[in-house]
Amino acid sequence: MILNISVTDLLKLNNPNIIDIRSIENYNSNHIPGAKNISYNDLIIKPDKYLNKTDNYYIYCKQGQTSKGLCQILQRQGYRAYNVIGGYEAWILNG
């Protein structure tokens, strides 16, 4: 089962580990405050370089589809990766 979180619930968290997997250009243009930019490919190829299996991570892309697939892969590997439903666009609408 995929772990998801809404933007509303993400806003309620204290100091969450947020990861933006969009391009560096999009990240530099604007991003969710506190988010780190880590590429999709880096997280697929070497997740243990960026993540550990004891923390929760909240991952987003533009609309939530790419991050959903990535979260499924990471979850199968034992990471607590939550997909931010609707991605950055949901943040813009609700944030």
Backbone as CSV, one residue per row, in Angstrom:
resi,resn,N_x,N_y,N_z,CA_x,CA_y,CA_z,C_x,C_y,C_z
1,MET,0.844,-1.185,0.000,0.000,0.000,0.000,0.888,1.247,0.000
2,ILE,0.602,2.152,-0.871,1.381,3.388,-0.979,1.077,4.319,0.197
3,LEU,2.117,4.895,0.771,1.951,5.880,1.833,1.793,7.249,1.183
4,ASN,0.714,7.927,1.493,0.433,9.251,0.953,0.241,10.244,2.083
5,ILE,0.449,11.520,1.770,0.144,12.589,2.714,-0.398,13.771,1.917
6,SER,-1.412,14.403,2.463,-1.965,15.593,1.819,-1.114,16.803,2.188
7,VAL,-1.207,17.845,1.395,-0.509,19.094,1.703,-0.981,19.628,3.049
8,THR,-2.268,19.525,3.324,-2.830,19.986,4.591,-2.161,19.288,5.769
9,ASP,-2.001,17.970,5.673,-1.358,17.219,6.755,0.143,17.492,6.813
10,LEU,0.758,17.705,5.655,2.181,18.028,5.623,2.449,19.336,6.372
11,LEU,1.555,20.284,6.218,1.696,21.581,6.891,1.649,21.456,8.413
12,LYS,1.036,20.397,8.917,0.889,20.204,10.362,2.135,19.586,11.006
13,LEU,3.043,19.063,10.197,4.217,18.372,10.723,5.279,19.361,11.192
14,ASN,6.011,18.948,12.207,7.097,19.764,12.744,8.418,19.346,12.104
15,ASN,8.994,20.218,11.289,10.300,19.996,10.664,10.380,18.697,9.854
16,PRO,9.479,18.495,8.888,9.494,17.261,8.099,10.661,17.227,7.109
17,ASN,11.078,16.027,6.748,12.099,15.812,5.718,11.400,15.809,4.362
18,ILE,11.416,16.957,3.685,10.724,17.102,2.403,11.745,17.037,1.273
19,ILE,11.429,16.248,0.262,12.323,16.101,-0.885,11.576,16.472,-2.165
20,ASP,12.157,17.394,-2.904,11.648,17.859,-4.192,12.441,17.139,-5.272
21,ILE,11.771,16.322,-6.084,12.483,15.573,-7.126,12.371,16.243,-8.498
22,ARG,11.836,17.449,-8.537,11.759,18.179,-9.807,13.163,18.624,-10.231
23,SER,13.267,19.179,-11.410,14.563,19.646,-11.907,15.112,20.743,-11.007
24,ILE,16.417,20.923,-11.044,17.054,21.963,-10.248,16.544,23.348,-10.655
25,GLU,16.215,23.517,-11.937,15.670,24.791,-12.411,14.318,25.077,-11.770
26,ASN,13.444,24.082,-11.734,12.138,24.257,-11.096,12.286,24.484,-9.596
27,TYR,13.181,23.731,-8.981,13.430,23.894,-7.549,13.921,25.310,-7.248
28,ASN,14.883,25.776,-8.029,15.433,27.116,-7.811,14.406,28.210,-8.078
29,SER,13.467,27.936,-8.964,12.407,28.893,-9.265,11.485,29.072,-8.057
30,ASN,11.128,27.979,-7.426,10.303,27.992,-6.219,10.105,26.559,-5.746
31,HIS,9.961,26.382,-4.456,9.775,25.053,-3.877,9.101,25.184,-2.517
32,ILE,8.683,24.055,-1.985,8.101,24.033,-0.651,9.203,24.410,0.338
33,PRO,8.937,25.358,1.234,9.962,25.779,2.200,10.537,24.586,2.980
34,GLY,11.855,24.562,3.057,12.539,23.501,3.779,12.847,22.266,2.955
35,ALA,12.342,22.200,1.724,12.568,21.027,0.878,14.000,20.989,0.359
36,LYS,14.521,19.773,0.230,15.824,19.542,-0.391,15.572,19.037,-1.808
37,ASN,16.420,19.450,-2.728,16.301,18.977,-4.106,17.228,17.784,-4.303
38,ILE,16.617,16.615,-4.522,17.368,15.400,-4.838,16.689,14.795,-6.059
39,SER,17.452,14.513,-7.084,16.844,14.040,-8.329,16.258,12.635,-8.179
40,TYR,15.273,12.378,-9.000,14.640,11.060,-9.076,15.712,9.996,-9.299
41,ASN,16.587,10.241,-10.295,17.607,9.246,-10.635,18.552,8.972,-9.476
42,ASP,18.946,10.017,-8.742,19.827,9.807,-7.589,19.151,8.936,-6.536
43,LEU,17.867,9.152,-6.317,17.149,8.355,-5.314,16.922,6.925,-5.773
44,ILE,16.803,6.712,-7.077,16.646,5.350,-7.608,17.966,4.592,-7.542
45,ILE,19.041,5.261,-7.961,20.341,4.602,-8.072,21.000,4.366,-6.715
46,LYS,20.955,5.349,-5.834,21.669,5.241,-4.559,20.859,5.861,-3.426
47,PRO,19.702,5.280,-3.085,18.876,5.874,-2.033,19.576,5.959,-0.682
48,ASP,20.435,4.978,-0.386,21.096,4.971,0.925,22.080,6.124,1.099
49,LYS,22.451,6.793,0.018,23.315,7.974,0.115,22.546,9.171,0.682
50,TYR,21.223,9.194,0.464,20.396,10.344,0.837,19.385,10.056,1.945
51,LEU,19.020,8.787,2.110,17.942,8.416,3.027,18.421,7.365,4.021
52,ASN,17.736,7.293,5.146,17.936,6.159,6.042,16.568,5.521,6.279
53,LYS,16.575,4.364,6.866,15.317,3.622,7.003,14.592,3.897,8.315
54,THR,15.069,4.875,9.089,14.400,5.183,10.351,13.614,6.490,10.302
55,ASP,13.867,7.335,9.317,13.176,8.619,9.210,12.062,8.570,8.173
56,ASN,11.112,9.475,8.319,10.053,9.640,7.317,10.488,10.698,6.309
57,TYR,10.176,10.455,5.041,10.484,11.395,3.968,9.212,11.690,3.198
58,TYR,9.042,12.956,2.838,7.849,13.421,2.137,8.309,13.922,0.781
59,ILE,7.952,13.173,-0.254,8.522,13.377,-1.583,7.467,13.935,-2.527
60,TYR,7.869,14.947,-3.296,6.937,15.521,-4.268,7.618,15.832,-5.591
61,CYS,6.779,15.863,-6.627,7.174,16.281,-7.967,6.193,17.381,-8.367
62,LYS,5.936,17.528,-9.641,5.037,18.594,-10.079,3.582,18.310,-9.698
63,GLN,3.096,17.103,-10.026,1.684,16.795,-9.815,1.445,15.559,-8.946
64,GLY,2.499,14.891,-8.534,2.343,13.758,-7.634,2.397,12.385,-8.257
65,GLN,2.516,12.297,-9.578,2.542,10.983,-10.216,3.931,10.348,-10.187
66,THR,4.952,11.105,-10.568,6.319,10.580,-10.556,6.752,10.260,-9.132
67,SER,6.423,11.137,-8.207,6.795,10.893,-6.812,6.058,9.675,-6.255
68,LYS,4.844,9.441,-6.697,4.090,8.267,-6.240,4.823,6.985,-6.634
69,GLY,5.255,6.921,-7.886,5.995,5.742,-8.347,7.311,5.569,-7.613
70,LEU,8.010,6.668,-7.386,9.271,6.616,-6.654,9.045,6.138,-5.222
71,CYS,8.016,6.646,-4.579,7.718,6.235,-3.207,7.421,4.747,-3.133
72,GLN,6.721,4.212,-4.112,6.436,2.775,-4.127,7.739,1.979,-4.183
73,ILE,8.655,2.405,-5.026,9.942,1.722,-5.153,10.717,1.807,-3.836
74,LEU,10.786,3.005,-3.270,11.525,3.188,-2.023,10.900,2.409,-0.869
75,GLN,9.575,2.372,-0.819,8.895,1.635,0.240,9.206,0.145,0.155
76,ARG,9.269,-0.387,-1.061,9.613,-1.802,-1.232,11.021,-2.097,-0.722
77,GLN,11.877,-1.072,-0.701,13.250,-1.233,-0.217,13.367,-0.946,1.283
78,GLY,12.248,-0.634,1.931,12.245,-0.441,3.379,12.316,0.999,3.854
79,TYR,12.210,1.968,2.925,12.227,3.378,3.314,10.808,3.860,3.605
80,ARG,10.698,4.798,4.523,9.393,5.381,4.863,9.219,6.646,4.022
81,ALA,8.839,6.434,2.790,8.691,7.513,1.812,7.206,7.768,1.566
82,TYR,6.774,8.972,1.860,5.381,9.376,1.687,5.253,10.233,0.436
83,ASN,4.299,9.925,-0.390,4.010,10.729,-1.565,3.134,11.919,-1.166
84,VAL,3.559,13.118,-1.559,2.744,14.305,-1.319,1.698,14.357,-2.432
85,ILE,0.440,14.124,-2.066,-0.657,14.045,-3.039,-0.795,15.364,-3.794
86,GLY,-0.767,15.282,-5.110,-0.926,16.466,-5.945,0.348,17.245,-6.181
87,GLY,1.429,16.871,-5.497,2.730,17.466,-5.713,2.796,18.968,-5.464
88,TYR,3.730,19.600,-6.167,3.952,21.034,-5.972,2.710,21.851,-6.338
89,GLU,1.971,21.403,-7.341,0.759,22.131,-7.734,-0.250,22.168,-6.585
90,ALA,-0.365,21.091,-5.823,-1.265,21.077,-4.660,-0.759,22.046,-3.597
91,TRP,0.546,22.135,-3.447,1.132,23.083,-2.485,0.762,24.505,-2.859
92,ILE,0.878,24.833,-4.135,0.540,26.182,-4.611,-0.917,26.503,-4.300
93,LEU,-1.793,25.526,-4.494,-3.215,25.752,-4.264,-3.574,25.810,-2.781
94,ASN,-2.840,25.070,-1.941,-3.223,24.941,-0.525,-2.220,25.511,0.466
95,GLY,-0.998,25.748,0.014,0.083,26.094,0.937,0.075,27.471,1.470
